[in-house]
Amino acid sequence: MDHAASLRNTIMAWIGLDWADQKHDICLQASGSAAIKHLVVEHQPEALHSWVADLRRQFPQGPIAVALEQSRGSLFYALMHYEFLRLYPIPPKALADYRKALYPSGGKDDPTDAQLLLEFLRKNPERFRPWVADDVQTRQLALLNEHRRQLVDDRTALTNRLTTLLKGYFPEALRWAEDLRTPLAWDFLAQFPSLERAQQASRLNVLKVYRAHTRRPPEQLEALCDEIRTARPLTTDRAIIDSSVLMVEILVEQLRVLGAGIERVEHQLADVFATHPDRAIFQSFPGAGKALAPRLLAAWGSDRQRFPTAANMQCFAGPAPVTVRSGKTKWVHRRYAGPTFLGQTFHEFAAQSRLKSPWAKAYYQQMRDKGVDHHPAVRALAFKWIRIMFRCWQDRTPYDEARYQQALKRRGSPLVATLNRLATPPARA
């Protein structure tokens, strides 16, 4: 008996669940029955738990397969604690393509998404893997990593708005305040949101702002004060200046709050990561650092069965290229489908690894010497790193740079020549 037939015999009932903020549309089909039952459950804890209890009474033996479009969110979190429910997250694009293939008209009388989810899973159970929860620490790391990225994106959006405002009436501040993401910039702009205010301030007040955050030589600070004193305004239009000053003050206040929030998330992230049993594995990768090591750990997770081979992660995360054939034509392009944040994690790590790992630097340089552009070269490097990480993750063994370089030499890898070339200092003229 094949896997699909065995799974169909094991499952007591199949459910397609189309979730929403207020209610959830559900289609249920008992195994061996052609009848499909439609119902609606309100998005309330009591209603959800009552519905699950009814399911257990109807099907007291064996598991129930539930197909739904999300693997995170309040509904998923509510259902994941019931051991007899096997949750199958279906990619939204896969469901959309399935609907389009079967019902291209998109008419209102077409089956609901709940019914399509049920049908999609019941007919193709071997194509989907039931969701297995990571342990609490790993799930917390994953959420904290994503929260941090969202806050950083919010900060970037605010600094972009602030930059645009300053360019319109006070462009010198972009140089004097330096990095708009830092307390120096916030203190400077809070006290001197316009050139007029900066020139009216005493030299001592200006120096206090800089001395609180930097260790510049006194002569540089004095020259900066002279530059502020003699600068000419871009505009004297009070309508522009006064309205812009108000917005700058508001944006600076928001940036202060965001900065403090990012620090709080980072502290909690560091605390959770410090006690994780897989911490040593992901800390060992050169270039991971305090930001990328927790992201890499969360990317792989704690379920060692989730990715049976390195190729599964290479395809899921995005570094694996896609080959397209049509007739006698063949071309290769980057993989566009996949979780964006996950793909960014491996891409950013691969870029950082060039600064810490000699073989990674050599491989990147080898790709560039072949005429490959920067980002495709980094993706190719990420592709190789995933294979290395997979073995370390499966074996629960930290990465060893010296051991990997020795393995390259034993295999006679062409990368060794580039590695030796980069390690040899250029001869003096």
N, C-alpha and C positions, 0 to 999 in steps of 0.2 A: 504494500500500500504506500503510495507516494505521500509527501509531506502535506500537500493540499487536501487530499482525501482524509488523511488522519486528523488534520485540523478541523475539517468540517464535521467529522464524527465526534470530536471532543466538545465543540461549542454547542451549548444548549439553545442559544438565541443570538440573533444578530440585530444590532441597533445602529441606525444612522441618526446622528444628533446635530442639528443645525442650530448653533447657539446664537444668542443675541443678548443685548443689555437687559431687556425686560422679561423676555420669555424664551423658551427653547422648544423648537419643533422637533418631534421625535417620531421615527418610524421603527417599528419592531416586528421582526419575523422569527417565529420559533423554527428551530431546525426541523426539517422534514415536513414543514407546512408551507403552503403557497399563500396563505393569508397574511396580509400586512396590516398592522394596526397603527393608526395615526393618533397622536395625542400631543398636547401642549402642556408644558410644565413652567410655572412661573419661576423667575430667577430670585427665589427666596430660599434661605437655608432649610427651613422647615419643609417647603414643597419638594426640594431636591431630595432630601433624606427620606421623605415619605415615599417618593417615587422609587427610590432604590430599595427600600424595604419591601415594596410591592413586588419588585422584580425578584427579590430573593425568595418570596413566598411562592411566586409563580414557577420559578426554576430553582428548586432547592438543591439540585445536584449539578455540578459542573460549572464551567465559566461562561460568561456572557461577553461577546465581542462588541465593543462600542467604537464606531468610526466617527471622528469629529475633526474639524479643521484646525485645531490649535493644540499646541503642546505646552502652553503656559497661559495663565489667566485664572480668574476666580473659579470658573466652572471646572477646569482641569484640576485645580487644587482641591476642589470639593470631592471629585470622583476618585482621585488617585489613592485614597485611603481604603477603598473597598477592594479586598484581595480577589473577590470573585469576578470583578470587572476587568477585562483586558482592554486597555485603551489603545486605539490605533490612530495616531495623528496622520491625517491625510494632507499633503501639501495643497494649499489653495489653488495653485496653478494647475496641478494634476486634475483636481476636481473640475476646474473651469474648462480644461481641454476635453475632459470626458463628457461634460454636458454639451459642449459645442459639437463634438463628434457625433453624438447620438441625436441631439436636438438642435440643429443649426439655425432653426427659425427664431429661437429665443422667445417663443410665444408664452402667453400667460398660463395656458393650460398644460404646459410642460410639467413633468414631475418636480417636486420640491427638492431642494438640496439635501434634505434629510433622507429622502428616498434614494437619491443618487448615491449618497455616501454608503448607505446600507448595501445597495446593489454593487457598487464598486468594490467594497471589501469582500462581500460574500462570494463574488465570482472570481476574485483574484487574491485570495488570502495569502498565497505564497509570496506575493510581491511586497507585502508590508510586514514590518516587525513590530510586535507589541511594545509599547512604551514601558521602559523600566526606569524607575526613579533613581537618580543619583542619591548619595547620602546627604544628610542635612548640610554638612559643611560645604560640600561641592555645590549644592544648589544655592546656598547663601553666597558663595563666591561668585557664581554666575550672575546672580541678580545684582550684587554690589558692583561688579564690573560694568554691567550695562547701565546701572544708575549713574556711575561715575562718568561714563561716556556721554550720557544724555546731558548731565550738568556741564561737562566741558563743551559740548556743542552749543548749549545755551550761552555759555560765557563767550564763545567765539562769535555768536550772533550779536551779542551786546557790544563787544569790542569793535566789530565791523561798523555798527551803527555809530558808535562813539567816534571812530576814525572819520567817517563821512561827515559828521557834524563839525569836528575840529578843522577839517580841510576847508570848510565853508567860511570860517571866520577867524580861526586861531591856529593856523597850520604849524606855527613854531612849537606848539605844545607837544606835537607828535615826536619831536626831537628832544625837547626838554624833559618830558615826562617818561621818555623811554618806552619800556614795555607796558602796554595798557592793561596787562593782566596782573600787575604787581602792586603791592601796597604803596610803593613810591609814586606810581602814576596816580593812584586814587587819592593820596594825600596832597599831591601837587595840584590836581584838578579841583579837589574840594576847596582848597584855599585860594587857588588862582585859576578860576574857570574862564578868564578872559585875559588878554594882554594888558588891558587897562588895570585890572586888579593886581596882576603880577608887577607892573611898573609902579603902582602906588604902594606896594608892600615894602617894608624896610629890607635892607640887605640881610640883616640878621635873621628875619623870618624866612627868607628864601633859603639861607644856609641851613637853618634848622631842619627843614624838610629833607634836604639831601643828606645831611649828616646822620639823620635817624635811620637811613636805609642803605647808604653807600659809604665806601672808604676812599673816595676820590682824593687825590692830592689837593692841598689848599689852593695851589695856583690854578688848577682846573676849575674849582668852584668859584674862585674870584673872576675868572674869565667868563664863566657862565652868567654870573650876576651882571657883568658889564654888557654881555650880549642881550640879556633881558632888558636892561635899562635903555639901550639904544635901538631896540627893534622898532619897526614901523608896522602899524596895523594893516591887515589885508583889506578891511572895510571899517567904516565908521557909522554904518547904518544901524541905528539903535534897534530897529525892528528885528534885524537879523541877530545882532549881538545878544539882546536881552532874552529873546525866545530860545536861542541856542544855549545860553548859559543855564537856563532853567532845565533844559533837557540833559545837558552834561551832568548837572548835579544829580538828577534823578538816575541816570545811567550809572554814575559812580556808586551811588547807594546800592543799586541792584548788584553791581559787580562785587562789592564788599560782601554782601550776603551770599552770593554764589561762591566766592572764594572760600568763605568759612565753611559752607556746606560741602564743598569738594574736599577740604581738609578732613572733615568729620567722616566722610565716606572712606577716604583713604586710610584713616586710622583704623576704622573697623575692618576694612579689607585686609590690612596688614596683620591685625590680631587674629582673624579667622585663618589666614594663610599660614601664619606662624605655627599653628597647631595641627595643620592638615598632614596626614600620613604620607602624602605624595609630594610634599613641599620640596624635599631634597632633589627629587627627579627634575622638577621644572626650574629650580634655582640653578641647576648645573648647566643649563644651556647658555652658551656665551651670548651676551647681549640681551638676555631676557629682562634682567633688572627687576626692580620692585613693582613696576607697572605691568610689564608683559608676562612675567612668570605666573601670577594668579590668573591672567586671562588664558594662557596656554593650558593651565591645569583645568580650568572650567570648560575649555573647549573639548578636551578629551574626556572629562568626566570620571566617575568612579566605576562605571559598569564596563568591565574589560571585554564583554561580549558585544558591545554596541558596534564596534568596528572590527570585524573579523580579520581584515587585512589592512595594510597601509593604504591600498588603493581605494578602499571605501572612504577614508577620510580625505584623500587627495581629490576625489570626485565631489564629495559633499562640501568641502570647504572652498573649492574653486580652482586651486593651482593646476589640476589636471587639465590638459588641453582637450578640445573637442575636435574630432576628425569628421568631416562631412564628405560624402561621396555621392556624386550624381552622374551617372553614365561613365564617361572616361575622365571626368573632372574630380579632383580631390583637393581639398584645402583644410587647413587647420586653423582654428581660432580659439581665443580664450573662452573659458566657461563663464556664462553670465548668470545662470541659475545658482542659487545657494544663499545661505544666510550672510548678509552683508557684513555684520560685525565679526562673524567667524572668519570670513575671508580677509578682512582688514587685520585681524589679530596675527595670522600667519604671515601676511605681507609685511606688516610693520616689524615683526620679529626678524624676518629674513633680512630686511634692510639694515636693522641694527646689528645683526650677527656679523656683517662684513667688517665691523669695527673691532670685533673681539676674537673672531675665529679666523686663523690663517687660511684654512682650506676653503671657508665660505668666501673670503675675499678673493682667493685664487679662482674659484668657480665663477664668481660674478665677473671677474676680469676676463676669464676665458670666453664667457658668453658675449661680453662687450667687444672683444677682439674679433669675434665672428660677425659683428655688425648688428647684434641684437640691441634694441633700445633698452633704456633703464628699467622700466616697469616690467616688460616681459622677462628680462634677466632676473629681476627680483622674484617674480612668480616661479621661474624655473628653479631658483635656489630654494624657495619655500617648498616646492615639490620634493626636493631631495631631503630637506629637513624633516618633513612629515614622515618619511620612511625611517629616519633615524629615531625620531621621537616615538614612533609606534613601537619599535623594539625596546626602547628604554621603558616605555609605559607598560608594555606587556610583561617585561621581566622585572619591573620595579627596581631598575638599576639606574643610578645617575649617569649622565653623559660624561665621557672622558675624551677630551680633544686629542691627547697624545695617542691614545689607543686607536682612535679613528684614523689619524694620519698614518700610523703603522699599517693599518688594514689597507689603506690606499696604496701604500708602497708594495705590500705583499701581492696585491692584485695586479700590480703594474698599471695602475690608473694613469691615463694621460694627464690627469690633473696634477700629478706630482711635479711634472716639468714646470708648469706655471707656478706652483707653490714654491719651488726652489728658486725660480727667477725672481719672484717678489721678495723672497727672504734674503737674496743676495744684494748687498748695497751696491749702487752704481759706482763704477771705477772713476776715480778723479781724473780730470783732463790734464 
